[in-house]
Amino acid sequence: MKLDREGRFKGIILAHGVDTTGSNELLTFSAEIRLTDEYANGEWQPLGPGEDEMTIEGRFYLSKKDGTINTTQVESLKATFGWDGRDPMWLQTTDLTGKTVQATVAEEEYNNNIFLKWQWINPADSQGQMGVSRATGDKAKAIAAKFGAMFRASTGGTPAPAPKPNGKPATIPARRAAPESAAAKKVTMQEAWDTWSAKMPDQWTDGEAQELWA
């Protein structure tokens, strides 16, 4: 009996294997599970008599059309089965029969036909789409530091200036040399910077001062 609706389910693996499939010869992990539970009304509920015989088959592509590894799918299978990601044939030679997994199933359209597709395979205890994940504290700061400049650059912005340190900047920005006149007073670059920074408005950041200096 095939599954007849969308949803999130738990099930027991009946069969599994690895092969290349389709015209693009994509490396594929295939699995069939017998459904046991459904996530509904905010909790997992066992399927009733008859429904607990429903099954669904899924194909999970380990490679892409361009020949590269599908890292998203690989990471999902690693988390689900404890695979180390090194040898794809491990997913076939290791006996996974009877292991409980989680299946996310949704409708898709193909050639004007609607069908159910097992889209994601996850560990049985995966939280899936339940709740909202929010980074806080040090993790939030780490995310901002790692991705902030990248996202600002993608929208045409510039990275936020670094906080203004106490004292002089660690390095003096390079400057093109200008012709000297005979009457010009010779000063060092450091002396020039000291004079410049002393007149710098307090609200300027070092980044702004250095940009104007250059």
C-alpha positions as CSV (number, residue, x, y, z in Angstrom):
1,M,0.0,0.0,0.0
2,K,1.6,3.3,-1.1
3,L,1.5,6.5,0.9
4,D,-1.5,8.7,-0.1
5,R,-0.7,12.1,1.4
6,E,2.0,14.7,2.3
7,G,3.5,15.0,5.7
8,R,6.3,14.0,8.0
9,F,6.6,10.3,8.9
10,K,8.7,7.8,10.7
11,G,9.3,4.4,9.1
12,I,11.4,1.3,9.1
13,I,13.8,0.6,6.2
14,L,12.7,-2.4,4.1
15,A,15.3,-2.3,1.4
16,H,18.1,0.0,0.2
17,G,20.9,0.2,-2.4
18,V,23.3,2.5,-4.3
19,D,23.4,2.8,-8.1
20,T,23.7,5.3,-10.9
21,T,20.4,6.4,-12.3
22,G,18.8,8.5,-15.0
23,S,20.3,9.9,-18.2
24,N,22.9,11.8,-16.2
25,E,24.1,8.7,-14.4
26,L,23.7,10.4,-11.0
27,L,25.0,8.4,-8.1
28,T,21.9,7.6,-6.1
29,F,21.0,6.0,-2.8
30,S,17.5,4.4,-2.9
31,A,15.4,3.3,0.0
32,E,12.0,1.9,0.7
33,I,10.4,2.3,4.2
34,R,7.2,1.0,5.8
35,L,5.6,3.9,7.7
36,T,4.9,3.6,11.4
37,D,4.2,7.2,12.7
38,E,3.0,10.5,11.5
39,Y,3.7,14.0,12.8
40,A,0.3,15.7,13.3
41,N,-1.1,18.3,15.7
42,G,2.3,19.1,17.1
43,E,3.3,15.5,18.0
44,W,4.2,12.1,16.7
45,Q,1.2,9.7,16.5
46,P,1.3,6.0,15.5
47,L,-0.5,5.1,12.3
48,G,-3.7,3.1,12.7
49,P,-4.4,-0.4,11.5
50,G,-4.0,-0.7,7.8
51,E,-2.2,2.6,7.4
52,D,0.9,1.1,9.2
53,E,1.3,-1.0,6.1
54,M,1.8,2.1,3.9
55,T,5.2,2.4,2.2
56,I,7.2,4.9,0.2
57,E,10.3,4.7,-1.9
58,G,12.8,7.5,-2.3
59,R,15.9,8.4,-4.3
60,F,18.6,10.6,-2.8
61,Y,21.2,11.9,-5.2
62,L,24.8,11.9,-4.0
63,S,26.1,13.6,-7.1
64,K,25.0,16.5,-9.3
65,K,24.7,16.9,-13.0
66,D,28.0,18.7,-13.1
67,G,29.7,15.7,-11.6
68,T,30.3,17.3,-8.1
69,I,29.2,15.8,-4.8
70,N,25.7,16.8,-3.5
71,T,27.0,17.8,-0.1
72,T,23.6,18.6,1.3
73,Q,22.3,15.1,0.7
74,V,25.5,13.5,1.8
75,E,25.4,15.3,5.1
76,S,21.8,14.2,5.6
77,L,22.7,10.6,5.0
78,K,25.7,10.8,7.3
79,A,23.6,12.1,10.1
80,T,20.9,9.5,9.5
81,F,23.0,6.4,9.3
82,G,26.3,7.3,11.0
83,W,28.1,7.0,7.6
84,D,31.5,8.7,7.5
85,G,30.9,10.0,3.9
86,R,34.0,8.3,2.5
87,D,32.7,5.3,0.6
88,P,29.3,5.6,-1.0
89,M,29.0,1.8,-1.4
90,W,28.9,1.7,2.4
91,L,25.2,2.7,2.1
92,Q,24.6,-0.5,0.2
93,T,26.9,-3.0,1.9
94,T,25.9,-2.0,5.4
95,D,22.7,-3.7,6.6
96,L,20.3,-0.8,7.3
97,T,17.2,-3.0,7.2
98,G,15.0,-2.3,10.2
99,K,16.5,1.1,11.0
100,T,14.0,3.8,11.8
101,V,14.3,7.0,9.9
102,Q,12.2,10.1,9.3
103,A,10.7,11.0,5.9
104,T,9.5,14.3,4.7
105,V,7.0,13.8,1.8
106,A,5.5,16.5,-0.4
107,E,3.6,16.7,-3.7
108,E,5.5,17.6,-6.9
109,E,4.4,18.1,-10.5
110,Y,6.1,16.4,-13.4
111,N,4.7,16.3,-17.0
112,N,1.4,17.7,-15.8
113,N,1.1,14.9,-13.2
114,I,1.1,15.3,-9.4
115,F,2.9,12.7,-7.4
116,L,4.3,12.3,-3.9
117,K,8.0,12.6,-3.4
118,W,10.1,11.5,-0.5
119,Q,12.2,14.7,-0.4
120,W,14.3,14.4,2.7
121,I,15.6,11.5,4.8
122,N,16.6,12.4,8.4
123,P,17.4,10.6,11.7
124,A,14.3,9.4,13.5
125,D,14.7,12.0,16.3
126,S,15.3,14.9,13.9
127,Q,13.4,18.1,14.9
128,G,12.8,18.8,11.2
129,Q,10.7,21.9,10.8
130,M,9.5,22.0,14.4
131,G,10.1,25.3,16.2
132,V,12.2,28.2,15.2
133,S,16.0,28.0,15.5
134,R,17.6,31.2,16.7
135,A,21.3,31.7,17.3
136,T,22.2,33.6,20.5
137,G,25.2,34.8,22.4
138,D,28.6,33.7,21.1
139,K,27.1,31.8,18.2
140,A,25.2,34.8,17.0
141,K,28.4,36.9,17.1
142,A,30.3,34.2,15.2
143,I,27.6,34.1,12.5
144,A,27.7,37.9,12.1
145,A,31.5,37.9,12.0
146,K,31.7,35.0,9.4
147,F,28.8,36.0,7.1
148,G,28.2,39.7,7.7
149,A,30.7,41.2,5.2
150,M,29.7,38.6,2.6
151,F,26.0,39.5,2.7
152,R,26.7,43.3,2.8
153,A,29.0,43.0,-0.3
154,S,26.3,41.0,-2.1
155,T,23.9,43.9,-1.8
156,G,26.4,46.5,-2.9
157,G,27.3,47.7,0.6
158,T,30.6,47.9,2.3
159,P,31.7,46.0,5.5
160,A,31.0,47.8,8.7
161,P,34.0,49.8,10.0
162,A,36.1,48.2,12.7
163,P,35.7,49.7,16.2
164,K,38.0,52.7,16.9
165,P,40.9,51.5,19.0
166,N,42.5,53.6,21.7
167,G,45.6,55.5,20.5
168,K,47.1,55.4,17.0
169,P,46.2,52.8,14.4
170,A,48.4,49.7,14.3
171,T,49.5,50.6,10.7
172,I,49.8,53.9,8.9
173,P,48.0,53.8,5.5
174,A,50.2,54.2,2.5
175,R,50.2,57.5,0.6
176,R,51.5,58.6,-2.7
177,A,54.5,60.8,-2.4
178,A,54.1,64.4,-3.5
179,P,56.8,66.6,-5.0
180,E,58.6,68.6,-2.3
181,S,59.2,72.3,-2.6
182,A,62.4,73.8,-1.4
183,A,60.5,75.7,1.3
184,A,58.4,72.8,2.4
185,K,59.0,71.6,5.9
186,K,60.1,68.0,6.0
187,V,58.1,65.8,8.4
188,T,57.9,62.1,8.9
189,M,54.8,60.1,7.9
190,Q,54.1,59.5,11.6
191,E,54.2,63.2,12.4
192,A,51.8,63.9,9.6
193,W,49.4,61.2,10.8
194,D,49.6,62.5,14.4
195,T,48.6,66.0,13.2
196,W,45.8,64.6,11.0
197,S,44.3,62.3,13.6
198,A,44.4,65.0,16.3
199,K,42.1,67.1,14.2
200,M,39.8,64.2,13.3
201,P,36.2,64.6,14.6
202,D,35.4,62.2,17.5
203,Q,32.6,60.6,15.6
204,W,34.8,59.5,12.8
205,T,36.0,55.9,12.7
206,D,39.5,55.0,11.9
207,G,38.2,53.5,8.7
208,E,36.8,56.8,7.6
209,A,39.9,58.7,8.7
210,Q,42.1,56.4,6.8
211,E,40.0,56.6,3.7
212,L,40.2,60.4,3.6
213,W,43.9,60.2,4.5
214,A,44.7,58.0,1.5
